[in-house]
Amino acid sequence: MKTTIDKKSSVRHRISVEVSPQRVERSATAVLGEMQKETAIKGFRKGEVPLDILKKYLGQDINKEVIKKVIRNTYVEALRRENSVPISEPFIEHENYTEGDPFIYHASFDVMPEIVTPEYDGVKLEKEKLEVTKEELEEGIKRLQYSMTQLEPAPDGQVGPDMIALIDFDGTADGKSFKGSEAKDFVAEYGNMLQLFEKGIKGMKQGEERDITFEYPKDYFNKEIAGKQGKFHVKVKELRKKIIPELNDDLAKSLGKYEKFDQVKKEIENQIFKLKENYQKQQLSLQIVRKLATDNPIEVPEIMVSDELGAMLEDLAQQLKANGQSFEDAGINTKDFVNKNYNEAIMRVRGYLLVFSISKKEDIKINDKDIEDRMAIIAQQTRQDVKKAQEHFNKNNLIEKLKSQMLYEKTLDLILSKAKIKEVKAKSKAEETPKKTSEKKEKPAKAKK
């Protein structure tokens, strides 16, 4: 067997293999023997068909199987000869197979690039000065107040502010039903639904039924019904009034470890600041990856770019699912998404490879204690026993993926510790990009029990 390799690029190789007639003949004989055992032709028992008749009967099917067997038996050996380690399935091309002649085929595949570790000591980064604004603190207090809110039956009440209704509804958009247009026992919290829907049911009493009509906004998040006329029949089955606690020392004491409400406010402020710190660290890590990828434009394997695009699509699908949406609901075409995010995926993969090259140079490791500590955190976040969390990761072969993620994070922490970070003034709200109306989660769209 003869082999040659064409390193078309640092990440794509093409190996050519010439297999001798003798070796091809051995494979052909083995294939014929296997086919003879499994083939039955009228006039002959299974396994007893003469080879010359078998060849005529099966024709080109034999050649196809011979080619498969030759490639299967020689491909790995050829890779070893050329010291090549593919990270993707090969794309096989072959020349015509003629009995008695050498057989030649070519295999193209992706490989990991050889990376020169980039400079990472003293990377220049920027971060905003952290502070908790008055508005953020007030929002945090409102969330606490909401979480402590009690509900009491209000059979004599009516739909409106501070009320929650259990309703049935059945509707259409331009006369047609749609996903989420019908629900039983829907928990309708006034102030948390589509305003036009709320306006239509405002003032309804327990046991009352009403028909309402409105126009869906043209920028409504569900593109299927945006701009269409909504018609709903609504029945209020039950009403409850929200009993919102006062923000005072009694509320603080009810939480168990506070005496004064000012202590609660301080704790909320500290929690918000900690969240901002964690987010800022994530942003600094993204800056590092982006800077490494921009300053070191190495080639990246196509298979890794495809995998990254797949992961990006999966993340987006999960985000949409959390809002009760699908790609179709959000008007997202996956092919367009891939085209728009292709260069971003390249940058991400490039960043990953460069970061891992640094981890190799620094000999950063993830040990068993690191895994145990992370498992404890995961168990706490998912509110399950540590042992169950470990079983889940072992059963689904996720340990190596977790170790890789931890190694990536640990390496970024090292680079961050050596970075030169300049503190800049925080952007005002006017400077930030406003959220689109279509991204707002509104109801009714899906039944909620």
N, C-alpha and C positions, 0 to 999 in steps of 0.2 A: 504494500500500500504506500502511495506517495501523497504527501500533503504540502500545501502552500497556504499562506495566510496573507490576506490583503487587509491592512489596518486602514480602512477607508477614512476613519476619523478616530479620535481618542475614545469614542464611546460606541462605535459601530464597526464590527469586524466581519470579514467574509472569508470562510475557509473553503478551499477546494480540495477534494479528495478523489484520488484515482485508485480504484480497487482492481486488482489483477484478475484476469479471466479465470484462473484456477480458484480463487476465493469466491468469485461470483458463481462459478459452477457448483461449488460445495453448498452455497446458499440455495441455488436452484434445485439441487438434488433433495435438500432438506424440505423445501417448500413442496415439491412434488410428492414426497413421502407423506407429508402432513395432509395434503389435499386428497391423496389416494385413499387414506384411511376414512375420510369424511364424505367421499363422493360415491353416489350410486347411479349407474347408468343402466337403462333397460337392457337386459340380456346378461348383466354382470352383477354379482353380489357386491355389497358395500365393502370397500377395501381390496377388491380383487380386479379393479379396472386396469388393463394394461397401460403402461405409461405413454406409449405412442398414441393410443386412443384418447387418453386423458388430456394430452396436450392439445389435440385437435378439438376436443369437446369444450375445454375451458378457454382456449385461445389467449387473448390479451390479459385475461384475469390472472393467469400464471405470472406473466411478466410484471404486473403491478405488485403482486405479492412478493416476487423475488426482489424487486427494487426496495420495497419496504423493509424486507429482512436484511438486505445488504446495508442499508443506511442505519438501521437499528443496531446492527452488529459492529459497525465501524465508526459511528459518529463520536462516541465518548473516547475511543482510542485516538482518533484524530485530534480531538481537543487536548488530550494529554500530551501528544507529540509537540503541539504548538504552544503548550503552557497557557492555554486560553480558558477563561472562566466566564461563561455566559451568565447573564442575569435575566434573560428573556428566552422564550421559546424560539427555535430557529425558523427562518423562512427558507424553505428548501427549493432549489432549482436543480434539475438534472438533465443530462443529455440522453438521447435515445438509447435504449438498451438493446444491444445486438448480441445474441448468443455467440460465445467464443471470443468476444472483444472485451477490453477493459471497460469498466463502468465508471463514469465521472459524474460527480454531483457537487453542488455548492451550497453552503449553509451560511446565512447572514443572521447576526444576533447582536444584541446590545451587551456591552461590558461596562464595568465601572471605570471611570477615568482615573488616571494617575494624577494625584493632586499634590501640588506644592503648597504646604501649609502657609496660609496668608499671615501677614502681620496683624497682630491683635492686641499687642500691649499698648495701652494708652489711646484706645479708640475714642474719638471725639463724639460726644453725645449731648443732647439737650433735653432738659426736663422743666416742666412748669412748676412754679412754687405752689405747694399744696396748701389749701385752706378749705374749711367747711363754711359755705355761705349760709346766710340767714335762711334763704329759701330752701336749701338742702336740709337744714336742721328741722325746719317746720314740716317738710315733707316726711322726714323720718319720724317725727312725733305723730303726724297724722296716720302713718302706717301702724304705729303702736296702738293708737287710739282705735283704729279700724279692727286690729286683731283682738282687742279687748271688748269690742262691741257685742252686746247680747241682743237676742231677738225674742220678742214676745208676741203672741197672737193678737191680731187687731181685726176681728171680724166686722167691726163697725167703721173701719178705716177706708181709705181710697188710695189708688195708685198715685204716687207722687214722691217728693223728696223724703229721704230717710225711711222709705218703705221697700219691702221686698215682696214680690208676688210669685205665687206658683201658678203658672198658666199653661194652657194648651193653645197652640196656634196652628193654622193651616193656611198657607198662602201661595201666591203665584207671582211671577214677574212677567209682565206683558202676556198674561194669561197662561203661562206655562210653569209647572212646578219645577223646582231645582233642588240641588243638594242642600239640606238644612232648611227647606221651606216648610217643614212640618215637624212638630215636636209635641210630646206629652210631658207634663210635669217639668216644664222649663223654669228654672230659677231666674226670674227677671228682676235684677237689681236696678232700681231707678237711678239714673245718672251714669250707668255703665253700659248703655245700649245705644243703638243708632237713634239720634235725637228725633228724627221724623217718626220713628216707631213709638218712641216714648210719648211724643206729643199726641199721637193717636190714641194711646191707652190711658193717658193721664185722667185721673178722676174716676176710673172704673172701680166698682165695689165688688166685694166677694160674692161670687155666684153670677155676676153680670157677664153678658156676652156682647161683643161689638164687632162690626165690620169697619176696617180702616183702609184708607188708600193714601199713597204717597209716591213721590218719585225718588228712586235711588240716585245718589250723587253720581255725576259722570266719572269722578275719580274714585269711586268705591273700590275697596280692595278686591272684591270678587268681580272680576272682569265679565263673568257670565251674565251678571244682572245689573252692572253699572249703567246708569242712565235710563233704566226701564221702570215701568210703573208697577209698584208693589201693591197687591191687594191681599189682606189678611183677615181671617175670622179668628177672633181671640176670645178665650174664656178665662176669667180669673177664678181659680179654684180655692185659693187661700191667700190671706194677707198677713204679713208680720211687720211690726215696727221695730226699727233699729234703736236700741237704747245705748246711746254713745256716752262713755264715761267722761267725767270732768277731769281736766288735767290739773290734779292737785296732789297733795301729800298722801291722801287716802289711796289714790291710784298707785302711787309709788310703793306704799306699804303692802298693797295687795300683790305686788310682784315678788315679795318675799325677802329681798336683801337690801332694800332702800328705806330710808326714813323721810327723805325730802324729794320732791319732784325735780328739784335742781340737780340732784344726783342722777336721776334718770336721764335728764337732758344731756348731762356730761357724758354718760355712758353711750347714748345714741350718737353724740358728736364724735366720740372716740371710735365707734364702730364704723361710721361713715368715713372718717379719716383713714382707718385701716384698709377699708375697701378701696379708697382712692390710691393708697400706697401700693397695694397689690396690683391694681390696674396700671399704675405708672410703671411698675417693674416690668409688666408684660409689654408695655409700649417701648420701654428702653431695650428690651430683648429683641423686639421687632426691628428697632432701629439698627441694632448690631447686625442682625441677619441681613437686612436690606443693604447696609453699608458694605458688608463682606461680599455680598452677591454683586453689587454694582462695581466695586473696585477690583473684583477678580472674576471676569467673564468666562469661566470655564465652560466647556461643552457638558451637557447633561444627557443621560440616556433617555431615549424616547419612552421606554416602558415606565420609567419613574415619573415622567411628566404626565403620562396617561393615568397612572395610579393616583397622583396628586389631584388631578382634575376630578377623578372619581370620588376622592375623599371630600373635595370641595362641594361637589354636587350632593353628597350624602349629608354633609353638615347643613347645607341649605334646605334640604328636604326635611331634616329634623326641626329646623327653625320654623318652617312653614307649618309643619304638623302641629307644633306647639300652639300655633295660632288658628288651628282648624282649617288649614289651607293645603292645597296641592300645587304642583307646578302649573297645572292648567288654570286653577283658581287665580293664581298670581300673574298669569299671562307670561310665564317664563318658558321659552323654548330651549330645551337642553342643548341642542346643537349651537344655537346662538350663544348660550352661556359658555360653552367650551371654547368657541372662537374668541369671545371677548376676554376670557380669562387664561388663554394659552400662555401668554408672556408672563403673567403673574405666577402661573404654575412653574414655569422655568425658573423664575427668580427664587421661589420657595425651595425648589429642589436643590438649586445651586447653593443656597444658604445652608440647607441641611448638610450637604456634602462637605462644605467648608468647615462648618462647626464640628462635625465628627472627625475631620482631619486634625483639628486642634485637640480634641479629646484624646486622640491617639498619641499625638506628640506629648501631651501633658500626662499621659498614662492614667487618665481618669477612669475609675472603676466604680461599679455598683455592686455592693456586697449584700449578703443575706440580711444583715441588720437594716440596710437601706430599704430593702423590699418589705421587711416586716413593718417598719415605721410607716411606709406608704400605704400598706394594706390597712393599718389601723386608721389612717386618715380616710381612706376610701370607705371603710366600714362605717365610720362615724357619719360621713356625708350621706351615705345611702341608708343609714339607720338599720344596719344589719350586723350580725355577729361577724367578728373577724374571720373565724373559721369558714363561715359560709362564703365570705368574700374571696378567700383563698381558693375554695373549691370551685367557685365560678371561674376564676382566672385560670386555674389548672385545667378544668374541664374543657374550656374553650380555647386552650393554647394561647393565652394572652400574656403570659409571663414575660416572654422575650420582647414583645411589643412594649410592655410596661417598662422593662429595663432600658430599652432603647430610648423611650421618652424621658426617663429619669436621667440617663446619661446626657442627653441633649440639654436638659434643663440645668444639670450640674455644670456642664461646660459653659453655658451662657452665664451662669452665676460667676464663674471664674473670670470670664472676659469682662463682665460688668464690674467686678471688684478691681480690675486694673484700668478701667476706663477713666477718661477725663470728662466729667459731666458739668456742663454749664447750665445754670439755672436761669430760666427766662420767665417773663411775665405771662401769667395765664391769659388765655384768650377770653374776650368777653362773649356773651351769648350772641351778640349781633355778628361777631366774626365767625361763629360756628355755623356749619351747614344746617339749615332747618330741616326738620323731618317732613317727609311728604305725607300729605293727608291720606294717600292710599295705603300707607304702611300702618295706619292706626287700626287696632283691633276693635271691631264693633260687632254688636249683636242686633238682631238675631242672624245667625249663620249656621249654627250647629246646636243640636240639643245638648243641654247641660243639666245633669241631674245632681 
